[in-house]
Amino acid sequence: MIMGWVQLVVVTLAALARWTSAGWFLLIGVLGTLGLAPLILFGPLIFAGFCAPHTEWPLLVLADVLLLTTALTLADGGDNGMLIPILDDRTANSPTGALVHRIGTLTGAAYLLTLITLVTWMLAA
């Protein structure tokens, strides 16, 4: 039960981090899918937190770290260039910003693979 509340806090922190650099991709992802995309990305993590046995907790912690890293480093497109939560506007549109965005992309892909593994493990148990 405690891990479910941890997952709610992690998802809230990730959502707040993304709203600090809200750009077109975020708006299209939330409004364009009528909220279905965030539900698909965050729902299984929260559900797993409340239902997963203790043996799955390391996988949940890995998913949490990857989600928060992605939320802080993935770039979003704005009218004046890239928007990255941990970088200011000038740095986000530099080679450093491109490297940070690449890290965000890789951790995002790793989060999705971890989420698929977590759901598969829960369905098999």
C-alpha positions in Angstrom: 0.0 0.0 0.0 2.8 2.4 0.8 4.4 1.9 -2.6 1.1 3.0 -4.2 1.3 6.4 -2.4 5.0 6.7 -3.4 3.9 6.2 -7.1 1.3 8.9 -6.8 4.0 11.3 -5.4 6.4 10.4 -8.2 3.7 10.8 -10.9 2.7 14.2 -9.4 6.4 15.3 -9.4 6.9 14.2 -13.0 3.7 16.0 -14.1 4.8 19.2 -12.3 8.2 19.0 -13.9 6.7 18.7 -17.3 4.3 21.6 -16.7 7.3 23.9 -16.0 8.3 23.6 -19.6 4.9 23.1 -21.3 5.2 23.2 -25.0 3.3 22.0 -28.1 4.1 18.3 -27.6 2.7 18.4 -24.1 -0.4 20.2 -25.2 -1.0 17.8 -28.2 -0.3 14.8 -26.0 -2.8 15.8 -23.3 -5.5 17.7 -25.2 -5.1 15.8 -28.5 -5.7 12.4 -26.8 -8.3 13.8 -24.4 -6.0 12.7 -21.5 -5.6 9.2 -22.7 -1.8 9.4 -23.2 -1.1 10.4 -19.6 -3.5 7.7 -18.4 -1.6 5.1 -20.4 1.8 6.3 -19.3 1.1 6.8 -15.6 -1.9 4.6 -14.8 -0.1 1.2 -14.8 2.6 2.6 -12.6 0.2 3.8 -10.0 -1.9 0.6 -10.2 1.3 -1.5 -9.9 2.3 0.5 -6.8 -0.9 -0.4 -5.0 -1.1 -4.0 -6.2 2.5 -5.2 -6.7 4.1 -7.6 -4.2 7.4 -6.7 -2.5 9.4 -8.6 -5.1 8.4 -6.1 -7.8 9.4 -3.0 -5.8 12.9 -2.8 -7.3 11.3 -2.6 -10.7 9.0 0.1 -9.5 11.9 2.1 -8.1 13.7 1.8 -11.4 10.6 3.0 -13.2 10.3 5.9 -10.8 13.9 7.0 -11.4 13.5 6.7 -15.2 10.2 8.6 -15.2 11.6 11.5 -13.1 14.8 11.6 -15.2 12.7 11.7 -18.4 10.4 14.4 -17.0 13.3 16.6 -16.2 15.4 16.1 -19.3 13.1 15.5 -22.2 12.7 18.6 -24.5 9.4 19.9 -25.5 8.9 22.1 -28.6 8.0 25.7 -28.0 7.6 28.7 -30.3 11.1 29.8 -29.6 12.9 26.5 -29.5 13.4 23.6 -27.1 12.0 23.7 -23.6 13.8 21.5 -21.0 12.8 21.7 -17.3 16.3 21.6 -15.9 17.8 24.1 -18.4 17.1 27.7 -19.1 15.9 28.7 -22.6 19.4 29.7 -23.9 21.1 26.5 -22.7 18.2 24.3 -23.9 18.8 25.5 -27.5 22.6 24.7 -27.4 24.6 21.5 -27.9 24.2 20.9 -24.1 20.4 21.0 -24.6 20.6 18.5 -27.4 22.7 16.1 -25.2 20.2 16.5 -22.3 17.3 15.8 -24.7 19.1 12.7 -25.9 19.4 11.5 -22.3 15.7 12.2 -21.9 14.8 10.3 -25.0 16.8 7.2 -23.9 15.5 7.2 -20.3 12.0 7.7 -21.8 12.4 4.6 -23.9 13.8 2.7 -20.9 10.8 3.8 -18.8 8.4 2.4 -21.4 10.3 -0.9 -21.6 10.3 -1.0 -17.8 6.6 -0.3 -17.7 5.9 -3.1 -20.2 8.0 -5.5 -18.1 6.2 -4.4 -14.9 2.7 -4.9 -16.4 3.7 -8.3 -17.9 5.1 -9.4 -14.5 1.9 -8.3 -12.8 -0.3 -10.1 -15.2 1.8 -13.3 -15.0 1.6 -13.3 -11.1 
